[in-house]
Amino acid sequence: MEQTVKTSLLQNIFRIILGLFMILAAIGHLTFQRVVFQAQVPDWVPFSKDTVVVLSGLVEFGLGACILFWRKKRVVIGITLALFYVLVFPGNIAQYTNGTSAFGLDTDKARLIRLFFQPVLIVWSLWSTGAFKSIRNSFVKANSFLNT
């Protein structure tokens, strides 16, 4: 799989927005929204809620910085960020199923709508980093190799 793929101006703009969003979320995790984020950690997680929030904030900061600045590994970072969004999704589900109000999500309808935004973030990270294109190119190369 290619580590970097040529991306369009639009993809780059969206990648930068996503990176800044991740850094802002990380700052929130580590400072002024720390308690609010703790409300999203499912009770079944075997670590303290504060530890989970701090660690996820550090990961978010790292991924945000990497997606902005580490050009040579952009595809891998996009895939890693998409995986991160998959891994934190149970917290969003827990917020919905437990009826936990946080971030202005104070109704079941608002919490449900938020669940549908997670796949958008996954697609966003894969598209804006060129990961979709890299994965497709890998399949095409593998297929042509198998057909020779």
N, C-alpha and C positions, 0 to 999 in steps of 0.2 A: 504494500500500500504506500502511496506517495505521502510524504510528510507535509508537503506544501503544494497547493494547487493555485493557479491564477484565479483570483476572484474579481468580481466586478466592483465598480465604485459603490453601487447600492449594497452589495454584500459587505464591503468594508465599512460603510456607514453603520449598517446594522450590527456588525461585529463590535465596533467601537461603542455603540450604545449599550450593547449587552455587557461588554467588559466594564463600563462605567456603572451600570446597574448592579453588577456583581460586587464591585468595590463598595458602592453605597450600601448594599445589603450587608456586606461584611462589617462595615463601620457600625451599622445598626445592631448587628449581632453582638458586637464587642462593647457597645456603649449604651446609647440612649433607648434602644428597643430590646435590650437583653431580656427583660422580664416578659415582654410580650411574646418574644420568640420561644421562651420556655413553655408557654401555654400550648404551643403546637407540638411539643415532643410527646409522643405516645407514652402512656404509663408502662407499657411492656418493655421499653428500652432499658437495658440493664445498667445504665450509667446515670449519674445525676443529670437532671435536666440542664443545669447550668454548664456542666462539662460538655454536653452535646451541643449546646448553643455556641459556646466558645470555640470548640473544635470545628464546627461547621462554618463559623465565621472566618476562621483562619483559612479553611479550604476555599471558601468563596473569595477571599481576598487573593489567594494564590492563583486561582483559576481566572479571576478577573484581570489580574496583572499579566498573566501569561497570554491570555487571549488577545490582549492589547499589544504586547511587546515581543513575544517569542515567535517570530514569523516562521522560522524553520520547523517548528513543531505544531503549527496551527491546526492541522488536521487531527492529530492525536489529542490536542487540547480540546477541540470541538467535540470529539467522541467522549473524552473524559468528562466534560461539562454535561453532556447529554446523560451520561451514566449517573452523574451527581444528581441531576434533576429526577431521575428514576428513583434513586436511593432516598431522597427526601420526600418523595410523594406520599409515603405512609403517614407522615406528619400532617399533610394536607387532608388526607382521608380521616385521620383521627380528629382533626379540628371539625370536620363536617359531622362525623358520626357522634362525637361527644357534644356537639353544639357549643364549642368554645368560641367566644367572641374575641377577635384580635384583628388589628389593622383595619378597623371599620367594617369587618365582616361580622355583622351582628344578627344576621338572619340565616336560616337554613338555605334560602334561595341564593344569597350572596356567597355563602361557603360552597355551595354546589357549583355555581358558575366558576368559582376559582379553580375547581378541580379540572375544568376543561382548558384552563390556561397552561397547565403543566405540559401537555403535549405540544403546545405552541412553543414553549421554551426549548423543548427537546429538538424540534424541527429547526427552530431559529439557530441554535448552537451548531447543528450539523450543516445547515445551509450556508450560514455566514462565514464559516471557516473553510468551506470547500470540501468538507468531509463527505457529503453526498456524492460529489463528483469523483473524489478519490476512490470511494468504495465502488462506485459504478465502473470506473476505469479498471480497478482490480478484477472485477468480475468479467469484464470484457477481455482482459489479457488472459485470465485463467481459461475462459471459454475458448479463445482462439488457440491457446496452447494445447488444450485437450482435443481440439478438432484437427490438429496437424498430424 
